[in-house]
Amino acid sequence: MATIEECRAALDQLSGNLARTDGDVRGRAALDRSLSCHITDLDQTFTGRLDDGRIRVDALTPGPPATKADIRLAMTGDDLVAMVAGELKFAKAWASGRITLEAGFRDLLRLKSLL
């Protein structure tokens, strides 16, 4: 089972990956939205913002998200680490229910090409 430190490192790596994109992909990543990522097996939630193509983590709290973020992710720590490492494809994990993503329709369209 992935640790909370490994999950934080994966989110930092994902943020770096988004920041290094260019062209159209960078434009799609340039959202300004609140973000939560609930790590279900550890029952911890990272909260922050997706801002200018980077993920900024502001807090880590126990349990599910206390407030409804614009973009809400939920998955196990192992799935987060595997997805960022390229070992787990987001679309397949989302379709099978291993990862949940909730956001407005417009944000979903923009995010689908990023993850």
N, C-alpha and C positions, 0 to 999 in steps of 0.2 A: 504494500500500500504506500502510495506517495505521501510524503510529509508535507506539512503546510509550507515549509521552506522551499521544497521542490516545486510546489504549486506557485508560489510567489515568483520563483526564478522562471518558471514557464510563462507566466504573465509578462514578466519583464522581457523575456525573449520574444514573445508575440508582439509586444510593443515595439521592440527594436526592428523586427521584421516588417511591421507596418510602416515604420519611419523610413526604411530603406527602399520602399517601393517608389516607382516613378510613373510619370504620365497619367493615364486614365485611372490606373489602380490607386495612385496616390490621391487623386481627386475624390474617388469614392470613399477613401479612408478619412478624408478631411471632414468628418462629422463633429458636431459638438453635442454630445448626448451623455446623460448619466448612465452608468453601467454598474451592474452587479453580477458577480460570478459566485454561485453557491456551490461549494465543494461538498457534495452530498454525503460521502462516506466519512468525512471529518466533521460534518455539520458546522462548517465555517463559511462566512460570506465575505468576499472581497468587494468593496464598493469604491467607486471613483468615477472617472470620466474618460470617454473616448473624445479626445480633443486634438484637432489638427494632425490627425493620423497617428497619434500615440495614445496608449492606455496609461492613465495616471491613477494609481491605486492610492486612495486616501485613508482607508480604514479596513480593518479586519475585525469582524464581530462574530460571536457565536450564534449558531442557529441560522434559519432562513433569513432573507433580506427583511429588514424592518420596514422599509419603504419601497415603493414600486419605482424602479429605475426605468428609464426610457428603453434600455436594452438589458434584458435579463437572460443570463446563461445559468444552467445547472448541469453538473456532471460530476463523476468521481474524479478524485485527484489523479488516478492512473490514466484516465481518459484525457484529461487536460494535458498532462505531460506527453502522452503518446501523440495527441493531435498536434501539438506544437513541434514535436520532433519529426513529424511527417510520417509516423507509423500508423496513424489512424486518420482516415479521410473524414472530414467534417460531414459531408453530405450523407455518407453511408451511416455514420453514427447518429446523425439527426433523424434520418429515415427510420432507423431501428429503435429509436427512443432512448439511446444511450446518452445523448446530449439533448437538452431542451434549450431552445432559443425563442424568446418572446420579445417582440418589438413591433412598432408600427409597420404597416405594409410598405411604405416607402423605404424605411430603414432596412427591412428584410431584403428588399430588392438590391439595395446598395451593399449590404453585408454578405450576401450569398457569394459574391465573387471574391471576397477577401478571405473567407474562411474555407 
